[in-house]
Protein backbone atom coordinates (compact mmCIF):
# COMPACT_ATOMS: atom_id res chain seq x y z
CA UNK A 1 0.00 0.00 0.00
CA UNK A 2 2.85 2.37 0.76
CA UNK A 3 4.22 1.77 -2.73
CA UNK A 4 0.79 2.49 -4.25
CA UNK A 5 0.57 5.73 -2.29
CA UNK A 6 4.01 6.81 -3.52
CA UNK A 7 3.01 5.99 -7.09
CA UNK A 8 -0.20 7.98 -6.73
CA UNK A 9 1.74 10.95 -5.35
CA UNK A 10 4.18 10.82 -8.29
CA UNK A 11 1.14 11.03 -10.60
CA UNK A 12 -0.01 14.15 -8.76
CA UNK A 13 -2.76 12.48 -6.74
CA UNK A 14 -2.02 14.04 -3.36
CA UNK A 15 -5.47 14.66 -1.86
CA UNK A 16 -7.17 11.29 -2.21
CA UNK A 17 -10.36 11.49 -0.19
CA UNK A 18 -11.95 8.13 -0.99
CA UNK A 19 -10.94 4.76 -2.40
CA UNK A 20 -13.18 2.11 -3.97
CA UNK A 21 -11.86 -1.40 -3.28
CA UNK A 22 -12.90 -4.31 -5.51
CA UNK A 23 -11.93 -7.93 -5.84
CA UNK A 24 -10.87 -10.46 -3.22
CA UNK A 25 -9.03 -7.98 -1.03
CA UNK A 26 -12.27 -6.12 -0.43
CA UNK A 27 -13.44 -8.94 1.84
CA UNK A 28 -10.48 -8.61 4.21
CA UNK A 29 -11.16 -6.01 6.92
CA UNK A 30 -7.48 -5.83 7.89
CA UNK A 31 -6.50 -4.90 4.32
CA UNK A 32 -9.26 -2.28 4.19
CA UNK A 33 -7.98 -0.74 7.42
CA UNK A 34 -4.41 -0.65 6.14
CA UNK A 35 -5.58 1.12 2.97
CA UNK A 36 -7.54 3.65 5.02
CA UNK A 37 -4.61 4.27 7.36
CA UNK A 38 -1.94 4.67 4.69
CA UNK A 39 -4.00 6.86 2.37
CA UNK A 40 -5.83 8.65 5.21
CA UNK A 41 -8.98 8.27 3.13
CA UNK A 42 -12.44 6.78 3.34
CA UNK A 43 -12.53 3.25 1.91
CA UNK A 44 -15.61 1.90 0.14
CA UNK A 45 -16.23 -1.68 -0.93
CA UNK A 46 -17.84 -2.48 -4.26
CA UNK A 47 -21.25 -4.12 -3.99
CA UNK A 48 -20.62 -6.09 -7.21
CA UNK A 49 -19.67 -9.68 -6.43
CA UNK A 50 -19.20 -11.17 -9.90
CA UNK A 51 -16.34 -9.75 -11.96
CA UNK A 52 -15.63 -7.12 -9.33
CA UNK A 53 -12.01 -6.70 -10.46
CA UNK A 54 -13.29 -5.94 -13.94
CA UNK A 55 -15.74 -3.47 -12.41
CA UNK A 56 -12.85 -1.69 -10.69
CA UNK A 57 -11.00 -1.39 -13.99
CA UNK A 58 -14.12 0.03 -15.64
CA UNK A 59 -14.52 2.61 -12.86
CA UNK A 60 -10.92 3.72 -13.37
CA UNK A 61 -11.48 4.04 -17.13
CA UNK A 62 -14.62 6.13 -16.66
CA UNK A 63 -12.86 8.41 -14.15
CA UNK A 64 -9.90 8.84 -16.52
CA UNK A 65 -12.32 9.94 -19.23
CA UNK A 66 -14.08 12.31 -16.84
CA UNK A 67 -17.34 10.36 -16.96
CA UNK A 68 -19.35 10.42 -13.73
CA UNK A 69 -20.90 7.07 -12.80
Secondary structure, 3 states (H helix, E strand, C coil): CHHHHHHHHHCCCCCCCEEEECCHHHHCHHHHHHHHHHHCCEEEECCCCCCHHHHHHHHHHHHHCCCCC
